[in-house]
């Protein structure tokens, strides 16, 4: 328990600055008696004589009082900063939000949302966590992230509020030099005999490769990578095709090779983009506003 208050320290600082109780009282719009009583109590609880008092010349800090005031002013400065931060938090103008997502969605939805959101809330810190679905769900359940913007791969229970904001049919990613790159759409049969470049692990639920196999296509899978950028780079080198949810930005791989996306002629299934928060915790207003910006991106 603190034995003195910020009010007492404020009085101490102002009296030291003014050199007397009367001018300090006028500046602070309080009575001289209130300041005198507060200083007496401050000296009593600290055991210090803070001022030398001269009836005709006002008050002057003692050596101990001057040393004490240095630390008191530091504390008052920090208290003012804390008060400003509390006001900013109350207005929703500062703080930290933590969003869990996947690489592809981070590029296509979360990054544009971050840029738009920070135009209004420049002092809000945004932490984006990219991971696989099961780890992200565990993080949301544990409170390590505030919300998810993910492919819905099966939340499986009622612990979360889940909103589906878009369905994403798979697109065929091909080298720009491939003959099928100029087709309006790609028939499954035309992909027969072309190797499939796989991203793994895909997480719970059917993967793009599972969807192809369920539709009757049994492609050779010579290359697998955990990195979507690597998979796209393999495609760009002409080593096969893959399925993606979004068209790569600028249609270039990390190796600088041109790639294109084309829709499938047949319906083989789709993925859902979901926003999710925990049911047990009301999301902060900042998180709610950020999710609104994400909705606008889709």
Secondary structure, DSSP 8 states (H G I E B T S, - for coil): --SS-HHHHHHHHHHHHHTSHHHHHHHHTS-HHHHHHHHHHHHHHHT---EEEETTTEEEE-HHHHHHHHHHHHHHHHHHHHHHHHHHHHHT-SEEEEEEE-HHHIIIIIHHHHHHHHHH-TTEEEEEEE--HHHHHHHHHHTSSSEEEEE-S---SSSEEEEEEEEEE-EEEEETTSGGGGSSEE-HHHHTTS-BEEES---SS--HHHHHHHTT------EEES-HHHHHHHHHTTS-BEEESS--GGGB-TT--BEEEEEESS---EEEEEEEEETTS---HHHHHHHHHHHHH-
